[in-house]
Amino acid sequence: MRAGAGPEFCRRPRGVLRGAALTLVFAGVLGTAAATGSLPRREDAREAAPAPTATRATVDRAALARAAAEAVADGKSGKKAAEDFVSRSGDRWSAVYDKREYAEFEQALDGAYTGVGLSARKAAPDRVEISRVQSGGPAERAGLRPGDRLTAVDGRRIGGLSVSEIVSLLRGDGVPGTTVTLGLERGRATWTQTLRRARLATDPVTVRRLDDGTLLIRVAAFTKGTGERVRAAVRAAPPRAGVLLDLRGNSGGLLAEAAGAASAFLDGGLVATYDVDGEQRAVYADGGGDTARPLVTLVDGGTMSAAELLTGALQDRGRAVTVGSRTFGKGSVQMPSTLPDGSVAELTVGHYRTPAGHAVDGHGITPDVVVGSAAGDRAEERARTVLSGLGGAP
């Protein structure tokens, strides 16, 4: 369920869905920041975090439930039995979570988490860097900065670990007040820093006016309330101001919130289709959005799941010009089920498509204007140039 880089988060849908509620999970990372993809309730469906090589194998849910129940009846771990069953299925994106993890996921729906306030990313196969430090969090108070290298967690070298494994070490049991000791490097300096985990809240939406009058809306994740925040920012903008919607590094969130953000720029209509066990379903935008304001969407390889769905909707419906590099390609729908011991299994049941019928899973979205993934500020400059050409002057 985790892949890529970004903060730890999650989400859940609302009434724009037809049929089972679809939640698109954060692709991975939970640096020490937010709280990883929240598991929706049993009737909800959500997206896993597939990579371009993701298998299309699925798990027999009924057989898995029987295996877990039999293990519990024999006095064994239902969660362990379910994990063994899933590992044999060939579906690398199905997963099983215990009660504590489930509770953390649920809390993360509100943008709250227990951690030290940093996000991490793989800068190379054996190199982990801090990508973001949350204002006011333990990491910032200790003087940690983006670009610092993270070498160890509680004495364990982490170079060969996946981001999700590193996150698990950073978050520990998710209990505020517990400590974690980090090995760090900056330039030639090396040191260890002990931080105390705290309960933190995230602000996934930042809005500011650029010097040319452009309204820059950066959405880091689709937690509860994100869609309304985007709509409010658009409603408050000067009539002629263009919007640069920055979704770079957005590893996903609640599908309902992504659909809500789409509703800021669309007057109803299709946002995405998806299938659950072969049954076709759809997600729609609300009516009344601003369909005339110039809009450019900025994306990169860290744009995942719900953020890709929003990008695809705006691109396919001709509402926005998309600038940047190809997005991650994460579009596998999973359905969570509660097992006899209270653990939760997330099992792949289908995939979603953009309004024009393009599959996202394993493909990603190619921008209208491609700018190299390492271009950094140049991508934003190009996006602002495109926006100006659309008439986005204040």
Number of C-alpha atoms within 10 A of each C-alpha: 22 23 22 24 27 32 32 35 36 37 33 28 25 16 11 20 20 14 16 16 24 30 32 37 36 37 35 27 32 34 32 31 31 34 34 35 36 29 31 28 18 15 12 18 29 36 34 33 32 28 21 13 9 17 13 16 14 19 19 14 18 8 12 22 20 16 19 25 21 16 19 17 12 10 9 14 18 26 24 16 21 25 19 15 18 24 15 10 15 15 18 20 25 26 19 23 22 17 13 13 20 21 13 23 26 24 21 26 26 19 25 23 30 26 36 30 28 27 24 30 24 20 14 9 10 12 15 25 20 22 20 23 25 21 13 11 21 21 24 17 14 12 9 18 17 14 18 18 23 24 21 19 20 15 12 13 14 19 17 12 15 19 24 22 14 26 25 17 18 25 25 16 14 19 15 16 13 15 18 19 16 20 19 20 16 13 8 5 7 13 10 16 15 15 19 16 25 19 16 20 19 21 14 17 19 14 15 12 13 11 7 13 17 24 23 19 21 20 26 24 33 33 30 21 18 24 23 16 21 25 18 13 18 23 13 8 17 13 12 15 22 27 25 26 22 23 25 21 22 28 37 38 34 35 33 30 30 30 30 28 27 28 26 25 25 25 16 17 16 20 29 24 22 23 16 19 13 10 10 14 17 19 22 24 25 20 13 12 20 17 14 12 21 24 28 27 27 27 32 29 20 25 33 39 37 31 34 29 31 25 29 28 26 23 22 16 15 10 21 26 22 26 24 27 26 21 27 31 25 36 30 32 29 29 29 24 22 17 22 18 16 15 21 25 26 27 28 28 27 22 24 26 21 24 22 15 13 16 21 25 28 19 17 26 28 18 21 15 15 16 21 12 16 11 12 12 9 14 22 19 12 17 25 24 13 20 23 19 11 16 14 23 15 14
